[in-house]
Structure formats: C-alpha cells, structure tokens
Amino acid sequence: MRPLIHPSIEDVTVEGILHALADPVRVAIYAELASSGCANICSNFLQMSDRSIPKSTLSQHFRALREAGLVRSERRGVEMHNTARCDEVEKRFPGLLSTIMNAYRIQSAEGARAVKRQQAAVRKKAG
C-alpha cells in the first residue's frame, strides 16, 4: 500500500488550494469536512446531493484535497479517516478558506433557490 502524502503547511500554496476546490464535488466534500469538526470516512461521501460517486472517483477527489494540503487522511483498517486542516491553512493564509466557504454557501443557496423556482414553474405548467 502506498504511503499517504501530506504536504507540510509551508508547501501548501494558494494555487493548489484553489485548484483543488475548483471542482464542485471536492468543494462540497471539503465544506462537509470543515463543518463537521471531526474525522469522516470516505464512504460517507458516496452520495453527494443529487449524485452517486464511485469509490475510485471519490479516492481521486480525496487525493487531490490531501495533496493540496486541505485534508489529513489516516488509514484505520480498511477505512480512511479524513479531517480538514482548517486551522493550519488559516494560519498560513488568514481568511482564505472562510472566504471560499462563504462564497460556496452563497452559491449553493442560490442554486437551491433556482431549483425550487424551476420546480414551481413545472408544477404551474402541469396544473
């Protein structure tokens, strides 16, 4: 089994963080990890909002988050336990993650409102 790569906080870059969080699935995973405050196993994320994520794809998402320095992963038996490295990243880049997560919450709320409007329009046309 290959060792897990966790960059030192000095090697974490803004570009790496932005690249990792540019993917909608990864930013959703990171938002959940950051808000939970405790370790989560990968299989908790097999179902994200409206889609199922294959285990192999999920592994690649966690690898990208880990290599960007956003997540710390630990193998425990057959499970991988993941925690967000919020405090470390906050010390390195004050305010970066809170700004990104706030923007993500705003965008998610706007998306949810748009879906509700579309559903209401469909019901109105059908009724």
C-alpha positions, 0 to 999 in steps of 0.5 A, a space after each residue: 500500500 502506498 504511503 499517504 502524502 501530506 504536504 507540510 503547511 509551508 508547501 501548501 500554496 494558494 494555487 493548489 488550494 484553489 485548484 483543488 476546490 475548483 471542482 464542485 464535488 471536492 468543494 462540497 466534500 471539503 465544506 462537509 469536512 470543515 463543518 463537521 469538526 471531526 474525522 469522516 470516512 470516505 464512504 460517507 461521501 458516496 452520495 453527494 446531493 443529487 449524485 452517486 460517486 464511485 469509490 475510485 472517483 471519490 479516492 481521486 477527489 480525496 487525493 487531490 484535497 490531501 495533496 493540496 494540503 486541505 485534508 489529513 487522511 489516516 488509514 484505520 483498517 480498511 477505512 480512511 479517516 479524513 479531517 480538514 486542516 482548517 486551522 493550519 491553512 488559516 494560519 498560513 493564509 488568514 481568511 482564505 478558506 472562510 472566504 471560499 466557504 462563504 462564497 460556496 454557501 452563497 452559491 449553493 443557496 442560490 442554486 437551491 433557490 433556482 431549483 425550487 423556482 424551476 420546480 414551481 414553474 413545472 408544477 404551474 405548467 402541469 396544473 
